[in-house]
């Protein structure tokens, strides 16, 4: 219990670094890592950015490399239930003891050298140092936001991946696809191989300005096909007659699979290892079957592009009167557009709030943004809202809109 109390206090202190907000530039992280003797140069780095799909690609590559016998570190964000999820080595989250150990090490440096670091910079430095000590052979880095000025971007990558680009974080990254793609292409630097899955010419243009060593997997595998299996909730992919049963479900997971597949093929991983490994990939809150009876799906669709992909899946198998949606959307997202899209697949939509989150709206505030009010209702308490959604007794209940609401639901429903 004492360790739990200590880790809670430590994490509260760590989160307090967020008050320095997001600041562009790599000076802080370079300075911290210099005093850690540049641990980020100790392993082969696969760097992944993109608007959506980073986590799915990262986790798929991780699973394949572990099954191939390598020591693998993975860095992702945000976490769903606990901070430790951000830093995983060989599919095990960093322990509370190691969180404390590496935090104290980084904290000492930033205090001694008066570095005003952000939460993400501190966490990223901890991760680099931890993976060095764990003797990782490969490290899969998911960029936090953008790419060029992201704290993860101080490595020489052996592979760079840009999953896709859509309009998100426009305050920081720019207000056009080309500007955002240019920021994301900042991870490439002198990388020998870049992979992306996006047919927007502005994305290709941004990448070509940095490198000519790239592949668009949508071109390379254009003769490939996929099919969603709504019985097993797997995505079955056909590449040149070879069938891959991918455990992550959804049309968008096809593109994520192609990115991950191209990474591990480039790294020379055996085909049989790939085929077996991709059946075992687990990634929380990405069309995750939270309950089978009743059927409840948790999906972290938190921007218009994510919602577009979600409704594409649902429309294939469920009519509008068979679906209830529970949703909460942060203030900085395009709420009106997202509500309009969700209304295409359901006329039973319950809005709720995200407690203790300054970026969140109350359920009533969300309701005020709704155009078609007859299809919407609101309940401030997330657990009561969940029970209200289930009381509709529809064939499918979808919980979505933000990872933060899914966190609150998992915490409340799992006790």
C-alpha positions as CSV (number, residue, x, y, z in Angstrom):
1,X,0.0,0.0,0.0
2,X,2.9,2.3,0.8
3,X,4.3,1.8,-2.7
4,X,0.9,2.6,-4.2
5,X,0.7,5.8,-2.2
6,X,4.2,6.7,-3.2
7,X,3.5,6.1,-6.9
8,X,0.3,8.1,-6.8
9,X,2.2,11.1,-5.3
10,X,5.0,10.7,-7.7
11,X,2.7,10.6,-10.7
12,X,0.9,13.6,-9.5
13,X,4.2,15.4,-9.4
14,X,5.0,14.1,-12.9
15,X,1.7,15.3,-14.3
16,X,2.3,18.7,-12.8
17,X,5.0,19.3,-15.5
18,X,2.0,19.6,-17.9
19,X,1.6,23.1,-16.5
20,X,4.5,24.2,-18.8
21,X,2.1,23.2,-21.7
22,X,3.2,22.2,-25.1
23,X,6.3,24.0,-26.3
24,X,7.9,23.5,-29.8
25,X,11.5,22.7,-30.0
26,X,13.9,19.8,-29.1
27,X,16.4,21.7,-26.9
28,X,15.0,20.4,-23.6
29,X,14.9,16.8,-24.5
30,X,18.4,17.0,-26.1
31,X,19.8,18.6,-23.0
32,X,18.2,16.0,-20.7
33,X,19.4,13.1,-22.8
34,X,22.9,14.6,-23.1
35,X,23.2,14.3,-19.3
36,X,21.9,10.7,-19.5
37,X,24.7,10.0,-22.0
38,X,22.3,9.8,-25.0
39,X,20.5,6.6,-24.3
40,X,18.4,7.0,-27.5
41,X,21.4,5.9,-29.5
42,X,21.5,2.5,-27.9
43,X,19.0,0.6,-30.1
44,X,17.4,0.5,-33.5
45,X,14.4,2.9,-33.7
46,X,11.2,2.5,-35.6
47,X,9.5,5.9,-35.4
48,X,5.7,6.1,-36.1
49,X,3.6,9.2,-36.6
50,X,0.3,10.0,-38.2
51,X,-3.1,11.4,-37.3
52,X,-4.7,8.0,-36.6
53,X,-3.5,4.4,-36.4
54,X,-0.1,5.0,-34.7
55,X,-0.9,2.8,-31.7
56,X,-2.3,-0.1,-33.8
57,X,0.8,-0.1,-36.1
58,X,3.2,0.2,-33.1
59,X,1.5,-2.7,-31.2
60,X,1.4,-4.9,-34.3
61,X,5.1,-4.4,-35.1
62,X,5.9,-4.9,-31.4
63,X,4.0,-8.3,-31.3
64,X,5.8,-9.5,-34.5
65,X,9.3,-8.5,-33.3
66,X,8.8,-10.1,-29.9
67,X,7.5,-13.3,-31.5
68,X,10.6,-13.2,-33.7
69,X,12.8,-13.3,-30.5
70,X,13.9,-9.7,-30.2
71,X,14.0,-7.5,-27.1
72,X,11.5,-4.8,-27.9
73,X,10.6,-1.5,-26.3
74,X,7.4,0.4,-27.2
75,X,6.5,4.0,-26.3
76,X,2.9,5.1,-26.8
77,X,0.5,7.8,-25.6
78,X,-2.0,8.6,-24.2
79,X,-2.4,5.8,-21.6
80,X,-5.9,4.3,-21.1
81,X,-5.9,3.2,-17.4
82,X,-2.5,3.7,-16.0
83,X,0.7,5.7,-16.8
84,X,2.8,2.5,-17.0
85,X,1.1,1.6,-20.3
86,X,3.1,4.3,-22.1
87,X,6.4,2.4,-21.6
88,X,6.4,-1.3,-22.4
89,X,9.3,-3.7,-22.7
90,X,8.7,-7.2,-24.2
91,X,4.9,-6.6,-23.8
92,X,5.2,-5.8,-20.1
93,X,4.5,-2.4,-18.7
94,X,7.2,-0.6,-16.8
95,X,6.9,-1.3,-13.0
96,X,6.0,1.3,-10.4
97,X,9.5,0.9,-8.9
98,X,11.1,1.6,-12.3
99,X,8.8,4.6,-12.9
100,X,10.1,6.0,-9.6
101,X,13.7,5.1,-10.4
102,X,13.8,6.7,-13.8
103,X,11.7,9.7,-12.8
104,X,14.1,10.5,-10.0
105,X,17.0,10.2,-12.4
106,X,15.5,12.7,-14.9
107,X,14.2,15.0,-12.1
108,X,17.7,15.4,-10.7
109,X,19.0,16.5,-14.1
110,X,16.2,19.0,-14.8
111,X,16.6,20.5,-11.3
112,X,20.4,20.7,-11.5
113,X,20.4,22.2,-15.0
114,X,17.3,24.3,-14.5
115,X,15.5,22.8,-17.5
116,X,11.8,23.8,-17.6
117,X,10.6,20.5,-19.1
118,X,7.1,19.4,-20.0
119,X,5.4,16.2,-18.9
120,X,6.0,14.6,-22.3
121,X,9.7,15.6,-22.3
122,X,10.3,14.1,-18.8
123,X,8.4,10.9,-19.7
124,X,10.2,10.6,-23.0
125,X,13.6,10.9,-21.3
126,X,12.6,8.3,-18.8
127,X,11.7,5.9,-21.6
128,X,14.9,6.4,-23.5
129,X,17.0,5.7,-20.4
130,X,14.9,2.7,-19.3
131,X,15.1,1.0,-22.7
132,X,18.9,1.4,-22.7
133,X,19.2,-0.3,-19.3
134,X,16.8,-3.1,-20.5
135,X,19.2,-3.6,-23.5
136,X,16.4,-3.3,-26.0
137,X,17.3,-4.3,-29.6
138,X,14.4,-2.5,-31.2
139,X,12.4,0.5,-29.8
140,X,9.1,1.5,-31.4
141,X,8.5,5.2,-30.8
142,X,5.0,6.6,-31.3
143,X,5.3,10.4,-31.8
144,X,3.1,12.4,-29.4
145,X,2.0,15.1,-31.7
146,X,3.2,16.1,-35.1
147,X,6.8,14.9,-35.6
148,X,9.4,17.5,-36.3
149,X,9.4,19.1,-32.8
150,X,8.1,16.1,-31.0
151,X,10.2,15.1,-28.0
152,X,10.7,11.6,-29.5
153,X,12.4,13.1,-32.6
154,X,16.1,13.0,-31.5
155,X,16.9,9.5,-32.9
156,X,18.2,8.2,-36.1
157,X,15.4,5.9,-37.3
158,X,16.0,2.7,-39.2
159,X,12.3,2.9,-40.4
160,X,9.9,5.9,-40.3
161,X,6.2,5.4,-40.6
162,X,3.5,8.1,-41.4
163,X,0.2,6.2,-41.1
164,X,-2.0,8.9,-42.6
165,X,-2.7,12.7,-42.3
166,X,-5.9,14.5,-41.6
167,X,-6.8,17.8,-40.0
168,X,-6.1,17.5,-36.2
169,X,-4.2,19.6,-33.7
170,X,-4.4,22.5,-36.2
171,X,-3.5,25.1,-33.6
172,X,0.0,23.5,-33.3
173,X,0.6,21.7,-36.6
174,X,-1.0,24.0,-39.3
175,X,-4.4,24.3,-41.0
176,X,-3.8,22.3,-44.2
177,X,-3.0,18.7,-44.9
178,X,0.3,19.8,-46.5
179,X,1.4,21.8,-43.4
180,X,0.5,18.9,-41.1
181,X,2.2,16.3,-43.3
182,X,5.3,18.5,-43.4
183,X,5.4,18.5,-39.6
184,X,5.0,14.7,-39.5
185,X,7.6,14.2,-42.2
186,X,10.0,15.9,-39.8
187,X,10.7,12.5,-38.2
188,X,12.3,11.2,-41.4
189,X,15.6,13.1,-41.4
190,X,18.2,10.7,-42.9
191,X,16.1,7.5,-42.5
192,X,16.8,4.8,-45.1
193,X,13.2,3.8,-45.5
194,X,9.9,5.6,-45.0
195,X,6.5,4.0,-45.1
196,X,3.1,5.7,-45.4
197,X,-0.5,4.8,-46.2
198,X,-2.2,7.9,-47.7
199,X,-3.2,8.8,-51.2
200,X,-3.5,12.5,-50.6
201,X,-1.0,14.1,-53.0
202,X,-0.1,16.7,-50.4
203,X,1.1,14.0,-48.1
204,X,3.3,12.5,-50.8
205,X,4.6,16.0,-51.7
206,X,5.6,16.6,-48.0
207,X,7.5,13.3,-47.8
208,X,9.2,13.7,-51.2
209,X,10.6,17.0,-50.0
210,X,12.6,15.1,-47.3
211,X,13.4,11.7,-48.9
212,X,13.1,9.7,-52.1
213,X,13.4,6.4,-50.1
214,X,9.7,5.9,-49.5
215,X,6.9,3.5,-50.2
216,X,3.1,4.1,-50.2
217,X,1.7,0.8,-49.1
218,X,-1.6,1.6,-50.7
219,X,0.2,1.6,-54.1
220,X,2.5,-1.4,-53.3
221,X,-0.4,-3.6,-52.1
222,X,-3.2,-2.1,-54.3
223,X,-4.2,-5.6,-55.5
224,X,-4.7,-6.8,-51.9
225,X,-8.2,-7.1,-50.4
226,X,-9.7,-7.4,-47.0
227,X,-13.0,-8.6,-45.4
228,X,-14.4,-7.8,-41.9
229,X,-15.6,-10.9,-40.0
230,X,-18.4,-9.7,-37.7
231,X,-18.5,-13.2,-36.0
232,X,-14.9,-13.3,-34.9
233,X,-14.3,-9.5,-35.1
234,X,-11.1,-10.0,-37.1
235,X,-9.9,-8.3,-40.3
236,X,-9.1,-10.9,-42.9
237,X,-6.5,-9.7,-45.4
238,X,-5.5,-11.3,-48.7
239,X,-2.1,-10.4,-50.1
240,X,-1.3,-12.3,-53.3
241,X,-3.4,-15.3,-52.2
242,X,-2.0,-15.3,-48.6
243,X,-4.6,-14.8,-45.9
244,X,-3.8,-12.9,-42.7
245,X,-6.2,-13.1,-39.8
246,X,-5.6,-9.7,-38.1
247,X,-7.0,-9.5,-34.6
248,X,-7.6,-5.7,-34.8
249,X,-11.0,-5.0,-36.4
250,X,-12.1,-2.3,-38.8
251,X,-11.7,-1.0,-42.4
252,X,-9.0,1.4,-41.1
253,X,-7.1,-1.5,-39.6
254,X,-6.4,-2.8,-43.1
255,X,-4.2,0.2,-43.8
256,X,-2.6,0.0,-40.4
257,X,-1.8,-3.7,-41.1
258,X,-0.2,-2.8,-44.4
259,X,2.1,-0.3,-42.7
260,X,3.1,-2.8,-40.0
261,X,3.5,-5.6,-42.5
262,X,5.8,-3.5,-44.6
263,X,7.9,-2.6,-41.6
264,X,8.4,-6.2,-40.5
265,X,9.0,-7.5,-44.1
266,X,11.6,-4.7,-44.5
267,X,13.3,-6.0,-41.3
268,X,13.4,-9.5,-42.7
269,X,11.0,-11.2,-40.3
270,X,9.9,-14.7,-41.4
271,X,6.4,-14.9,-43.0
272,X,5.2,-17.7,-40.7
273,X,6.1,-15.6,-37.6
274,X,4.2,-12.6,-39.0
275,X,1.1,-14.7,-39.8
276,X,0.8,-16.2,-36.3
277,X,1.8,-13.0,-34.5
278,X,-0.9,-10.8,-36.1
279,X,-3.6,-13.1,-34.7
280,X,-2.6,-12.1,-31.2
281,X,-2.3,-8.3,-31.3
282,X,-4.3,-6.5,-28.6
283,X,-4.9,-2.8,-28.6
284,X,-7.3,-1.2,-26.1
285,X,-10.2,0.9,-27.3
286,X,-9.8,0.4,-31.0
287,X,-13.2,-1.2,-31.9
288,X,-12.6,-3.2,-28.7
289,X,-15.3,-5.7,-27.8
290,X,-15.9,-4.6,-24.2
291,X,-18.9,-6.9,-23.8
292,X,-20.3,-9.6,-26.0
293,X,-23.7,-9.9,-24.4
294,X,-24.9,-7.2,-24.6
295,X,-22.6,-6.2,-27.5
296,X,-20.7,-3.2,-26.4
297,X,-17.8,-1.7,-28.4
298,X,-15.3,0.8,-27.1
299,X,-13.7,2.9,-29.8
300,X,-11.3,5.8,-29.3
301,X,-12.7,7.8,-32.3
302,X,-11.9,11.3,-31.1
303,X,-11.7,13.3,-34.3
304,X,-13.8,13.6,-37.5
305,X,-11.5,11.1,-39.4
306,X,-11.8,8.6,-36.6
307,X,-15.6,8.9,-36.4
308,X,-15.8,8.5,-40.2
309,X,-14.0,5.2,-39.9
310,X,-16.2,4.1,-37.0
311,X,-19.4,4.7,-38.8
312,X,-18.1,3.0,-42.0
313,X,-17.7,-0.2,-39.9
314,X,-21.0,0.0,-38.1
315,X,-23.0,0.7,-41.3
316,X,-21.8,-2.5,-42.9
317,X,-23.6,-4.7,-40.3
318,X,-26.1,-2.7,-38.3
319,X,-29.1,-0.5,-39.2
320,X,-29.6,2.9,-37.6
321,X,-32.4,1.6,-35.3
322,X,-30.1,-1.2,-34.0
323,X,-27.4,1.1,-32.5
324,X,-27.1,3.2,-29.3
325,X,-24.1,5.6,-28.9
326,X,-22.6,6.9,-25.7
327,X,-20.3,9.8,-26.5
328,X,-18.3,12.7,-25.0
329,X,-16.1,15.0,-27.1
330,X,-13.4,17.4,-26.0
331,X,-13.9,21.2,-26.5
332,X,-11.0,21.5,-29.0
333,X,-12.6,19.0,-31.5
334,X,-15.2,19.6,-34.2
335,X,-18.1,18.6,-32.1
336,X,-20.9,19.6,-34.5
337,X,-19.4,17.7,-37.4
338,X,-18.8,14.6,-35.2
339,X,-22.4,14.6,-33.8
340,X,-23.7,14.9,-37.3
341,X,-21.7,11.9,-38.5
342,X,-22.7,9.8,-35.5
343,X,-26.3,10.6,-36.1
344,X,-26.0,8.8,-39.4
345,X,-25.7,5.4,-37.6
346,X,-27.9,6.0,-34.6
347,X,-31.0,7.9,-33.4
348,X,-30.3,7.0,-29.8
349,X,-27.3,9.1,-28.7
350,X,-26.4,9.7,-25.1
351,X,-24.1,12.5,-24.3
352,X,-22.0,12.6,-21.1
353,X,-19.2,14.5,-19.4
354,X,-15.6,13.6,-18.6
355,X,-15.0,14.4,-14.9
356,X,-11.8,16.2,-13.9
357,X,-10.7,17.1,-17.4
358,X,-10.2,20.8,-18.2
359,X,-10.5,20.1,-21.9
360,X,-13.9,18.5,-21.5
361,X,-17.4,20.0,-21.8
362,X,-20.4,19.1,-19.6
363,X,-23.0,16.9,-21.1
364,X,-25.4,19.9,-21.2
365,X,-22.8,22.0,-23.1
366,X,-22.4,19.2,-25.6
367,X,-26.2,19.0,-26.0
368,X,-26.3,22.7,-26.8
369,X,-24.1,21.9,-29.8
370,X,-26.5,19.3,-31.2
371,X,-28.5,20.2,-34.2
372,X,-31.0,17.3,-34.2
373,X,-31.9,17.3,-30.5
374,X,-34.7,14.7,-30.8
375,X,-32.1,11.9,-31.3
376,X,-29.9,13.0,-28.4
377,X,-30.2,13.1,-24.6
378,X,-27.6,13.8,-21.9
379,X,-26.5,12.5,-18.5
380,X,-23.6,14.1,-16.7
381,X,-22.5,11.0,-14.8
382,X,-20.6,8.6,-17.2
383,X,-21.7,5.4,-15.4
384,X,-25.3,6.5,-15.3
385,X,-25.0,7.5,-18.9
386,X,-23.6,4.0,-19.7
387,X,-26.5,2.3,-18.0
388,X,-29.0,4.6,-19.8
389,X,-27.4,3.6,-23.1
390,X,-27.7,-0.1,-22.3
391,X,-31.4,0.4,-21.2
392,X,-32.2,1.1,-24.8
393,X,-31.6,-2.6,-25.4
394,X,-30.3,-2.1,-28.9
395,X,-28.3,-4.8,-30.8
396,X,-25.1,-2.7,-30.5
397,X,-23.9,0.0,-28.1
398,X,-20.9,2.1,-29.1
399,X,-18.9,4.1,-26.5
400,X,-16.7,6.7,-28.2
401,X,-15.6,10.3,-28.6
402,X,-12.4,10.5,-26.5
403,X,-10.0,8.1,-24.8
404,X,-10.7,10.0,-21.6
405,X,-14.3,9.0,-21.5
406,X,-13.3,5.4,-22.2
407,X,-10.9,5.6,-19.3
408,X,-13.6,6.8,-16.9
409,X,-15.9,4.1,-18.0
410,X,-13.3,1.3,-17.6
411,X,-12.4,2.6,-14.2
412,X,-16.0,2.8,-13.1
413,X,-17.2,-0.4,-14.6
414,X,-14.2,-2.5,-13.7
415,X,-14.3,-1.2,-10.1
